[in-house]
Amino acid sequence: MSVAGQPPIANLGSVVTTACRGFIHFEAATLHTVYRGRRIYFCLPACLKTFQDDPKISCMAGNPLLEQGE
């Protein structure tokens, strides 16, 4: 299910790719945010916090999604 204007959230138990390009099983408590129209998942609270503070120094650095539009 998605909120109007938001990308859909993963189904419980499905495998999602994290910002650092790892893989985890999605659970209700899985951390995520929307960035450039895509839902981004995170393994740890510290990773999400760093991303929110400055995506360029986060675990997502080097990810092509981060480089788009810059």
matplotlib code that plots the C-alpha trace (Angstrom):
import matplotlib.pyplot as plt

x = [0.0, 1.2, 0.2, -0.9, 2.2, 4.5, 6.1, 4.7, 6.1, 7.5, 5.4, 6.2, 8.8, 10.0, 13.6, 14.6, 17.8, 19.3, 20.9, 24.3, 23.2, 22.8, 19.7, 17.3, 13.9, 11.3, 9.6, 7.2, 10.1, 12.5, 13.8, 13.0, 12.6, 11.6, 14.3, 13.9, 10.6, 12.0, 11.7, 15.1, 15.6, 18.2, 19.8, 20.5, 19.2, 22.7, 22.6, 19.3, 20.4, 23.6, 21.6, 19.1, 22.0, 23.9, 23.3, 26.7, 28.6, 26.1, 26.3, 24.5, 27.6, 28.4, 24.9, 23.7, 20.4, 22.4, 24.3, 21.1, 20.2, 23.4]
y = [0.0, 3.5, 7.0, 9.3, 10.6, 8.1, 5.0, 1.8, 0.1, -3.4, -6.4, -7.9, -10.6, -9.6, -9.0, -5.3, -3.7, -1.3, 2.1, 0.4, -2.2, -5.0, -7.1, -7.5, -9.0, -6.2, -6.0, -3.4, -1.8, -1.6, 1.9, 3.7, 7.1, 8.5, 10.0, 11.3, 9.5, 6.1, 4.4, 3.8, 1.1, 1.2, -1.5, 0.6, 3.8, 5.4, 4.9, 6.6, 9.5, 10.0, 9.9, 12.5, 14.7, 14.5, 11.8, 12.4, 11.1, 8.3, 4.6, 5.6, 7.4, 6.1, 4.8, 6.0, 7.2, 9.7, 11.0, 11.6, 15.2, 16.7]
z = [0.0, -0.7, 0.5, -2.3, -4.1, -2.3, -3.7, -2.4, 0.6, 0.4, 1.5, 4.9, 4.6, 1.1, 0.4, -0.1, -1.2, 1.3, 0.7, 1.0, -1.6, 0.9, 1.3, 4.2, 4.8, 5.2, 8.6, 10.0, 11.9, 8.8, 8.5, 5.3, 3.7, 0.3, -1.8, -5.4, -5.7, -4.5, -1.2, 0.3, 3.1, 5.8, 8.0, 11.0, 12.7, 12.4, 8.6, 8.2, 10.5, 8.5, 5.2, 6.5, 7.7, 4.4, 1.8, 0.1, 3.2, 4.0, 3.1, -0.1, -1.4, -4.8, -5.4, -8.9, -7.4, -5.4, -8.4, -10.5, -11.0, -9.5]

ax = plt.figure().add_subplot(projection="3d")
ax.plot(x, y, z, "-o")
ax.set_aspect("equal")
plt.show()
